[in-house]
Amino acid sequence: MVDQDTTTDDPMTTDAAPAVGTATVPPTAPNPQPPQAPVPPPPVTASIDQALRWIANVATMAGPPDNADISTTGRQIHVAVPNQTLFTRWQALIGAVPQPTRHDALGSTVLATTVYPGLWSVTIHAHINDHAVTP
């Protein structure tokens, strides 16, 4: 028999049976979807006209690009913007993911690309002068 007047100073000791076993925690799956953008690119099935309308739509909200090249065979759009401000606006509107910055003698080129499956691929870039060039 167990003496019922016996006490311990161990707060972890209880009268209940100890838990035995392991708890399984389901692994967290990586989020396969990119962040939702207010203006995602058109679907890969979209025509060139729809891609051009999409560019015009984004340009009215983010600012006009310096240049836009469209490849219908690869369903890719390359957009050049004139400065960091427009680059940031385009990036936020289309949900582009930043890429490594490239440096040259005159400054830096910032890049961002979209990663949406089933949509046109879009790359935006801007060349930023890091310092003034004197003649």
LINFENHU-V416069 format. One record per residue. RES is the residue in one small letter. SS is DSSP state (hx for helix, st for strand, lp for the rest). PHI is phi in degrees with one decimal (* if undefined). D_FIRST is the distance of its C-alpha to the first C-alpha in Angstrom with 1 decimal. Layout:
BEGIN
RES;SS;PHI;D_FIRST
RES;SS;PHI;D_FIRST
END
This chain:
BEGIN
m;lp;*;0.0
v;lp;-99.9;3.7
d;lp;-73.2;6.5
q;lp;-80.5;9.0
d;lp;-88.8;11.9
t;lp;-76.2;11.9
t;lp;-125.7;15.1
t;lp;-125.6;17.2
d;lp;-89.4;21.0
d;lp;-81.8;21.1
p;lp;-70.3;22.5
m;lp;-84.4;22.1
t;lp;-81.3;18.3
t;lp;-131.9;17.2
d;lp;-78.0;14.4
a;lp;-74.1;16.9
a;lp;-67.0;17.4
p;lp;-67.7;20.0
a;lp;-75.3;23.5
v;lp;-125.6;24.9
g;lp;123.9;28.6
t;lp;-126.5;31.9
a;lp;-93.4;33.9
t;lp;-99.7;37.4
v;lp;-111.7;40.1
p;lp;-64.5;43.5
p;lp;-66.8;46.2
t;lp;-83.6;48.8
a;lp;-78.9;52.1
p;lp;-64.6;55.1
n;lp;-74.8;57.5
p;lp;-74.0;60.3
q;lp;-91.1;62.5
p;lp;-70.2;64.6
p;lp;-59.3;64.6
q;lp;-70.9;66.5
a;lp;-104.0;70.0
p;lp;-62.3;72.2
v;lp;-133.1;75.0
p;lp;-68.1;73.8
p;lp;-61.0;76.5
p;lp;-69.7;78.1
p;st;-65.0;76.7
v;lp;-62.1;78.1
t;lp;-83.2;80.1
a;lp;-69.6;81.9
s;lp;-78.9;85.6
i;hx;-61.0;87.4
d;hx;-62.3;88.6
q;hx;-67.0;85.0
a;hx;-65.0;84.1
l;hx;-65.4;87.1
r;hx;-64.3;86.2
w;hx;-63.0;82.6
i;hx;-58.8;84.1
a;hx;-62.1;86.4
n;hx;-63.8;83.5
v;hx;-65.9;81.4
a;hx;-62.0;84.5
t;hx;-68.6;85.1
m;hx;-93.2;81.7
a;hx;-98.7;81.1
g;lp;120.1;84.7
p;lp;-72.5;87.3
p;lp;-79.5;86.8
d;lp;-74.6;89.4
n;st;-158.9;89.2
a;st;-140.9;87.4
d;st;-108.3;87.7
i;st;-123.7;86.5
s;st;-111.2;86.0
t;lp;-75.4;86.0
t;lp;-70.5;85.3
g;lp;-99.2;82.0
r;lp;53.2;81.3
q;st;-124.7;81.1
i;st;-125.1;82.3
h;st;-114.4;83.0
v;st;-119.0;83.6
a;st;-106.7;85.0
v;lp;-115.8;84.7
p;lp;-79.4;86.7
n;lp;-154.2;84.0
q;hx;-63.4;80.3
t;hx;-62.7;80.2
l;hx;-67.4;81.4
f;hx;-57.6;79.1
t;hx;-63.8;76.1
r;hx;-64.5;77.2
w;hx;-59.4;77.8
q;hx;-58.4;74.5
a;hx;-67.8;72.6
l;hx;-67.0;74.5
i;hx;-98.0;74.2
g;lp;72.1;70.7
a;lp;-81.5;71.9
v;st;-96.3;69.6
p;st;-62.5;70.9
q;lp;-114.3;72.1
p;lp;-58.8;72.8
t;lp;-76.2;75.7
r;st;-105.1;78.8
h;st;-113.6;80.9
d;lp;-138.1;84.6
a;lp;-65.6;87.3
l;lp;-98.8;87.9
g;st;162.4;84.4
s;st;-134.9;81.5
t;st;-113.6;81.0
v;st;-96.4;77.9
l;st;-130.2;76.7
a;st;-151.1;74.4
t;st;-132.4;74.0
t;lp;-87.1;72.4
v;lp;-132.5;69.7
y;lp;-89.6;69.8
p;lp;-69.3;69.6
g;lp;82.8;72.5
l;st;-120.8;74.5
w;lp;-57.1;77.5
s;st;-85.9;76.6
v;st;-127.1;77.8
t;st;-119.2;78.3
i;st;-117.5;79.4
h;st;-149.9;80.7
a;st;-144.7;82.5
h;st;-95.7;84.2
i;st;-111.2;83.5
n;st;-74.9;85.9
d;lp;-78.2;83.8
h;lp;-154.4;86.8
a;lp;-76.1;90.4
v;lp;-101.8;92.9
t;lp;-104.6;96.1
p;lp;-72.1;99.3
END
